[in-house]
Amino acid sequence: MSDRIRAQFAFLLEADKLRGIERQNLILDCSRRENSAEHSWHLALYALVLAPFADLDVDITRVIQMLLLHDLVEIDAGDHPISDAVDWTAVAQAEQAAATRLFGLLPPDQGDRLQALWSEFEASESADALFAKRLDHCQPIFQTLYGASPLPDHIVVVRENLFGGRAAALQHGFPHAFYHALDLLGETVAQDSTGLDSHLPFLNQADALKGIERATRIGDGSRAENSAEHSWHIMLYAWILGEHAHEEIDIARVLHMLLLHDIVEIDAGDTPIHGAQDPAVQAAQEVREQLAAERLFGLLPSDQGRVFHQIWTEFEAAESPDAVFAKSIDRVQPVLLNLLNGGGSWIDYDVSLAQVEARVGVKVSRGAPEVWNYVRAEITPWFKAAGRH
């Protein structure tokens, strides 16, 4: 079992590098370029929110899983904007080699499954892959067109993409998205383009999660991670480590919880686990988060917003097996990042191993005891060397 879990963590820590891959498009406030990890999270959210527009035979959880891993190959092969002159055959070969290396880090049974899912996405033939591709084509378009101050050349790229580029397929594959984009461009649209109006306000607001900084730094220690890329990473953690859950779980529900769990930080901000321990401060934060949940999920159609709010509430209560496991995974990922970047928030908050055990280990052990046993063995040498028992 130790070799298996060691291989799983090797893959998850390697995946952290996707945060360093910058894309051409900007985040919604146009302050910086988006990275491929937060892009993958936003696409997964698109899948969950726009599920009513999918064909009946589409499995939304498989779509979400495809989108979580679809850009991992960019760790080796890089991102290639559609507007650049690129040898796409060479890119495809580089991405295939990257997929073989990255998924080869996992235990063979898991690696084979993930590589097959990645290949299915690339082939774009199954119903699940087609819907995932449509989302991958329309999300950057809406992110540009709804941007605070989009660059003129980015608008040109969007227009060319819709008229003869990859996104032209949206006209027949996802007409709601195609005609809504044309309407935003000021084009005369014969067909009704209002189908997405009740869903895009939430998706656009969710982009702000990319600007919420956490106390934990990314693996190379160069900057704080943000809550959008954190959500992507822990979804990957939950998927890969789900077999170690203490009780039987529904991985689809766990992924949905982790996809939504930090949305409230857009209004309420992040609360570092090693930060304020005052019960009054924590109670005030809970109130802010409740108000944030009401506002943000209230942006959605009422039925969908109610379901999402219930999922978030279940996660916060941490009583069901799915929520207990989701909470445990939410605690694990920052521990591994701290170890990877040389101490991170443990140093910032003067944290001891005993405090990690009390604040993190107890919760992780409740949902995934084997995972905590492994993680504790990995971090103990660092604390001993630092004199932080």
C-alpha positions as CSV (number, residue, x, y, z in Angstrom):
1,M,0.0,0.0,0.0
2,S,2.9,2.4,0.8
3,D,4.2,2.2,-2.8
4,R,0.8,2.8,-4.2
5,I,0.1,5.9,-2.1
6,R,3.6,7.2,-2.7
7,A,3.0,7.0,-6.5
8,Q,-0.3,8.8,-6.1
9,F,1.3,11.6,-4.2
10,A,4.1,11.8,-6.7
11,F,1.5,12.5,-9.4
12,L,-0.4,15.0,-7.3
13,L,2.7,17.0,-6.4
14,E,3.9,17.0,-10.1
15,A,0.4,18.3,-11.1
16,D,1.1,21.4,-8.9
17,K,3.3,22.6,-11.8
18,L,0.3,23.3,-13.9
19,R,-0.1,26.6,-11.9
20,G,3.0,27.9,-13.6
21,I,1.6,27.5,-17.1
22,E,0.2,30.9,-18.3
23,R,-2.5,31.1,-20.9
24,Q,-3.1,33.8,-23.5
25,N,-6.4,35.0,-22.1
26,L,-6.8,37.2,-19.0
27,I,-8.8,36.7,-15.9
28,L,-12.1,38.6,-15.9
29,D,-10.7,41.8,-14.2
30,C,-8.0,41.8,-16.9
31,S,-5.3,42.2,-14.2
32,R,-3.2,39.3,-15.4
33,R,-3.1,36.2,-17.5
34,E,-4.9,33.1,-16.4
35,N,-3.0,29.9,-15.5
36,S,-4.0,26.5,-16.7
37,A,-4.8,25.2,-13.2
38,E,-7.4,27.9,-12.4
39,H,-8.7,27.6,-16.0
40,S,-9.3,23.9,-15.4
41,W,-11.2,24.6,-12.2
42,H,-13.4,27.2,-14.0
43,L,-14.1,24.8,-16.8
44,A,-15.2,22.2,-14.3
45,L,-17.5,24.8,-12.8
46,Y,-18.9,25.6,-16.3
47,A,-19.6,21.9,-16.7
48,L,-21.6,21.7,-13.4
49,V,-23.5,24.9,-14.0
50,L,-24.2,24.4,-17.7
51,A,-25.2,20.8,-17.3
52,P,-28.8,21.6,-18.3
53,F,-27.5,22.4,-21.8
54,A,-25.8,19.0,-22.2
55,D,-27.3,16.1,-24.2
56,L,-29.2,13.6,-22.0
57,D,-26.5,10.9,-22.5
58,V,-23.8,13.1,-21.1
59,D,-22.3,12.1,-17.8
60,I,-21.4,15.5,-16.2
61,T,-19.0,13.9,-13.6
62,R,-17.0,12.3,-16.4
63,V,-16.9,15.7,-18.1
64,I,-15.7,17.4,-14.9
65,Q,-13.0,14.7,-14.6
66,M,-11.9,15.2,-18.2
67,L,-11.6,19.0,-17.6
68,L,-9.6,18.5,-14.4
69,L,-6.9,16.6,-16.3
70,H,-7.2,17.8,-19.9
71,D,-4.4,20.4,-19.6
72,L,-2.0,18.5,-17.4
73,V,0.1,17.7,-20.5
74,E,1.0,21.4,-20.7
75,I,3.4,20.9,-17.8
76,D,5.7,19.4,-20.3
77,A,4.3,20.6,-23.7
78,G,3.3,24.1,-22.8
79,D,0.2,26.1,-23.8
80,H,-0.2,27.1,-27.4
81,P,-2.6,30.0,-28.2
82,I,-4.8,29.3,-31.2
83,S,-3.7,32.5,-32.8
84,D,-0.1,31.5,-33.0
85,A,1.6,29.8,-36.0
86,V,2.2,26.4,-34.5
87,D,3.1,23.0,-35.8
88,W,0.1,21.2,-34.4
89,T,1.4,17.8,-35.3
90,A,4.5,18.4,-33.2
91,V,2.3,19.7,-30.4
92,A,0.2,16.6,-30.5
93,Q,3.3,14.4,-30.3
94,A,4.7,16.4,-27.4
95,E,1.3,16.2,-25.5
96,Q,1.1,12.4,-26.1
97,A,4.6,12.0,-24.6
98,A,3.7,14.2,-21.7
99,A,0.5,12.2,-21.0
100,T,2.6,9.0,-21.0
101,R,5.1,10.5,-18.5
102,L,2.6,12.2,-16.2
103,F,0.0,9.4,-16.0
104,G,2.8,6.9,-15.7
105,L,3.6,8.4,-12.3
106,L,0.4,6.8,-11.0
107,P,-0.2,3.2,-10.1
108,P,-0.7,1.4,-13.5
109,D,-4.4,0.8,-13.1
110,Q,-5.1,4.5,-12.2
111,G,-2.7,5.8,-14.8
112,D,-4.2,3.8,-17.6
113,R,-7.7,5.0,-16.7
114,L,-6.7,8.7,-16.6
115,Q,-4.7,8.4,-19.8
116,A,-7.7,6.8,-21.5
117,L,-10.0,9.6,-20.3
118,W,-7.5,12.2,-21.5
119,S,-7.3,10.5,-24.9
120,E,-11.1,10.4,-25.1
121,F,-11.2,14.1,-24.6
122,E,-8.6,14.7,-27.3
123,A,-10.4,12.5,-29.8
124,S,-13.7,14.4,-29.2
125,E,-15.9,11.6,-30.4
126,S,-17.9,10.6,-27.3
127,A,-20.8,12.6,-26.0
128,D,-18.9,13.4,-22.8
129,A,-15.8,14.6,-24.7
130,L,-17.8,16.7,-27.2
131,F,-19.5,18.6,-24.3
132,A,-16.2,19.0,-22.5
133,K,-14.6,20.4,-25.7
134,R,-17.5,22.8,-26.3
135,L,-17.0,24.2,-22.8
136,D,-13.3,24.5,-23.4
137,H,-14.0,26.5,-26.5
138,C,-16.6,28.9,-25.1
139,Q,-15.2,29.6,-21.6
140,P,-12.2,31.7,-22.9
141,I,-14.6,33.5,-25.2
142,F,-16.9,34.6,-22.5
143,Q,-14.0,35.4,-20.2
144,T,-12.7,37.8,-22.8
145,L,-16.1,39.3,-23.8
146,Y,-17.1,39.9,-20.3
147,G,-13.7,41.2,-19.3
148,A,-13.3,44.5,-17.5
149,S,-11.1,45.9,-20.3
150,P,-10.4,43.3,-22.9
151,L,-7.4,43.8,-25.1
152,P,-8.4,44.7,-28.7
153,D,-6.3,41.9,-30.2
154,H,-8.0,39.4,-27.8
155,I,-11.4,40.5,-29.3
156,V,-9.9,39.9,-32.7
157,V,-8.9,36.4,-31.7
158,V,-12.4,35.7,-30.4
159,R,-14.0,36.9,-33.6
160,E,-11.7,34.8,-35.7
161,N,-12.2,31.8,-33.5
162,L,-16.0,32.1,-33.9
163,F,-15.8,32.7,-37.6
164,G,-13.8,29.8,-39.0
165,G,-11.8,28.8,-36.0
166,R,-12.3,26.0,-33.5
167,A,-15.2,27.8,-31.8
168,A,-17.2,27.8,-35.1
169,A,-18.4,24.3,-34.2
170,L,-20.4,25.9,-31.3
171,Q,-22.9,27.1,-33.9
172,H,-24.3,23.6,-34.2
173,G,-22.8,21.9,-31.1
174,F,-23.7,24.6,-28.5
175,P,-25.8,27.2,-30.3
176,H,-26.8,29.0,-27.0
177,A,-23.1,29.8,-26.5
178,F,-22.4,30.6,-30.1
179,Y,-25.2,33.1,-30.5
180,H,-24.7,34.7,-27.1
181,A,-21.1,35.3,-28.0
182,L,-22.1,36.9,-31.3
183,D,-24.6,39.1,-29.4
184,L,-21.8,40.3,-27.1
185,L,-19.7,41.1,-30.1
186,G,-22.6,43.4,-31.4
187,E,-23.5,41.1,-34.3
188,T,-27.1,40.9,-35.4
189,V,-28.4,37.6,-34.1
190,A,-31.5,36.0,-35.6
191,Q,-31.7,33.3,-33.0
192,D,-32.6,33.8,-29.3
193,S,-29.2,34.3,-27.5
194,T,-30.6,34.7,-24.0
195,G,-30.4,31.0,-23.0
196,L,-27.3,31.5,-20.9
197,D,-28.4,34.7,-19.2
198,S,-29.4,33.0,-16.0
199,H,-26.2,31.0,-15.6
200,L,-23.3,33.3,-16.8
201,P,-23.7,35.9,-14.0
202,F,-22.7,33.2,-11.4
203,L,-19.9,31.9,-13.7
204,N,-18.5,35.4,-14.2
205,Q,-18.7,36.2,-10.5
206,A,-16.9,32.9,-9.8
207,D,-13.9,34.2,-11.7
208,A,-13.1,36.4,-8.7
209,L,-12.0,33.3,-6.8
210,K,-8.8,33.4,-8.9
211,G,-7.9,36.6,-6.9
212,I,-8.4,35.2,-3.4
213,E,-5.0,34.5,-2.0
214,R,-4.5,31.7,0.6
215,A,-1.8,31.5,3.3
216,T,-0.3,28.4,1.5
217,R,2.2,29.0,-1.2
218,I,2.4,26.9,-4.4
219,G,5.0,24.1,-4.6
220,D,8.0,26.2,-5.8
221,G,7.3,28.8,-3.1
222,S,7.2,31.7,-5.5
223,R,3.7,33.0,-4.6
224,A,0.6,32.3,-2.6
225,E,-1.8,29.9,-4.2
226,N,-5.3,31.2,-5.0
227,S,-8.6,29.6,-4.0
228,A,-9.6,28.7,-7.6
229,E,-6.4,26.7,-8.3
230,H,-6.6,25.2,-4.8
231,S,-10.1,24.0,-5.6
232,W,-8.8,22.4,-8.8
233,H,-5.9,20.7,-7.0
234,I,-8.0,19.2,-4.1
235,M,-10.5,17.9,-6.6
236,L,-7.6,16.0,-8.2
237,Y,-6.5,14.9,-4.8
238,A,-10.0,13.6,-3.9
239,W,-10.3,11.7,-7.2
240,I,-6.9,10.0,-6.9
241,L,-7.1,9.3,-3.2
242,G,-10.8,8.3,-3.1
243,E,-10.0,4.7,-2.6
244,H,-8.5,5.5,0.8
245,A,-11.7,7.0,2.2
246,H,-12.6,5.6,5.6
247,E,-16.2,5.0,4.5
248,E,-17.8,4.3,1.2
249,I,-18.2,7.6,-0.8
250,D,-19.8,8.9,-3.9
251,I,-16.9,10.4,-5.7
252,A,-19.2,12.5,-7.9
253,R,-20.7,14.2,-4.9
254,V,-17.3,14.7,-3.3
255,L,-16.0,16.4,-6.5
256,H,-19.1,18.7,-6.6
257,M,-18.5,19.7,-3.0
258,L,-14.9,20.6,-3.6
259,L,-15.7,22.4,-6.8
260,L,-18.1,24.7,-4.9
261,H,-16.7,24.7,-1.4
262,D,-14.6,27.9,-1.5
263,I,-16.9,30.0,-3.7
264,V,-18.0,31.9,-0.5
265,E,-14.4,33.3,-0.2
266,I,-15.2,35.7,-3.0
267,D,-17.1,37.7,-0.4
268,A,-15.8,36.3,2.9
269,G,-12.1,35.8,2.2
270,D,-9.9,32.9,3.2
271,T,-9.3,31.9,6.8
272,P,-5.9,30.3,7.3
273,I,-6.2,27.1,9.4
274,H,-3.1,28.2,11.4
275,G,-4.4,31.8,11.7
276,A,-7.0,33.2,14.1
277,Q,-8.1,30.6,16.7
278,D,-10.5,32.9,18.6
279,P,-14.0,31.3,18.6
280,A,-15.6,34.7,18.3
281,V,-13.5,35.5,15.1
282,Q,-14.4,32.1,13.7
283,A,-18.1,32.6,14.4
284,A,-18.1,35.9,12.7
285,Q,-16.4,34.3,9.7
286,E,-19.1,31.6,9.5
287,V,-21.7,34.3,9.4
288,R,-19.9,36.1,6.5
289,E,-19.7,32.8,4.7
290,Q,-23.4,32.1,5.1
291,L,-24.3,35.5,3.7
292,A,-21.9,34.9,0.8
293,A,-23.5,31.6,0.0
294,E,-26.9,33.1,0.0
295,R,-25.8,35.9,-2.4
296,L,-23.6,33.9,-4.7
297,F,-25.8,30.8,-5.1
298,G,-28.7,33.2,-5.4
299,L,-27.3,34.4,-8.7
300,L,-28.3,31.0,-10.3
301,P,-31.7,29.8,-11.4
302,S,-33.6,29.0,-8.1
303,D,-33.6,25.2,-8.4
304,Q,-30.0,25.0,-9.3
305,G,-28.9,27.6,-6.7
306,R,-30.8,25.7,-4.0
307,V,-29.1,22.4,-4.9
308,F,-25.6,24.1,-4.9
309,H,-26.3,25.8,-1.6
310,Q,-27.3,22.4,-0.1
311,I,-24.1,20.8,-1.3
312,W,-22.0,23.6,0.2
313,T,-23.9,23.4,3.5
314,E,-23.4,19.6,3.6
315,F,-19.7,20.1,3.1
316,E,-19.5,22.7,5.9
317,A,-21.4,20.4,8.3
318,A,-19.0,17.6,7.7
319,E,-21.3,14.9,8.9
320,S,-22.0,12.7,5.8
321,P,-19.3,10.3,4.6
322,D,-18.9,12.4,1.4
323,A,-18.4,15.6,3.3
324,V,-16.1,14.0,5.9
325,F,-13.8,12.8,3.2
326,A,-14.0,16.1,1.2
327,K,-13.0,18.0,4.4
328,S,-10.1,15.6,5.0
329,I,-8.8,16.1,1.5
330,D,-9.2,19.9,1.9
331,R,-6.8,19.7,4.8
332,V,-4.2,17.3,3.2
333,Q,-3.2,19.4,0.2
334,P,-1.8,22.4,2.0
335,V,0.3,20.1,4.2
336,L,2.0,18.6,1.1
337,L,2.5,22.1,-0.4
338,N,4.2,23.3,2.7
339,L,6.5,20.3,2.6
340,L,7.2,20.9,-1.0
341,N,8.1,24.6,-0.6
342,G,10.2,24.2,2.5
343,G,7.8,25.0,5.3
344,G,5.6,27.7,3.9
345,S,2.8,28.7,6.3
346,W,4.3,26.5,9.1
347,I,7.1,29.0,9.3
348,D,4.9,32.0,8.8
349,Y,2.6,31.0,11.7
350,D,5.3,29.3,13.9
351,V,3.5,25.9,13.7
352,S,4.6,22.8,15.6
353,L,4.0,19.2,14.6
354,A,1.6,18.8,17.5
355,Q,-0.4,21.7,16.2
356,V,-0.6,20.2,12.7
357,E,-1.7,17.0,14.3
358,A,-4.5,18.7,16.3
359,R,-5.7,21.1,13.6
360,V,-5.2,18.9,10.5
361,G,-4.4,15.3,11.4
362,V,-7.6,14.7,13.5
363,K,-9.8,15.8,10.6
364,V,-7.8,14.0,7.9
365,S,-7.8,10.8,10.0
366,R,-11.6,11.0,10.4
367,G,-12.0,10.8,6.6
368,A,-8.9,9.0,5.3
369,P,-6.7,7.5,8.1
370,E,-4.3,5.8,5.7
371,V,-3.7,9.1,4.0
372,W,-2.8,10.8,7.2
373,N,-0.6,8.0,8.3
374,Y,1.4,8.4,5.1
375,V,1.4,12.2,5.3
376,R,2.5,12.3,8.9
377,A,5.4,10.1,8.2
378,E,6.4,12.3,5.3
379,I,6.3,15.6,7.3
380,T,7.8,14.4,10.6
381,P,11.4,14.6,9.5
382,W,11.0,18.3,8.5
383,F,9.5,19.2,11.9
384,K,12.3,17.3,13.7
385,A,15.0,19.0,11.7
386,A,13.3,22.4,12.3
387,G,13.0,21.7,16.1
388,R,9.2,22.1,15.9
389,H,8.0,19.0,17.7
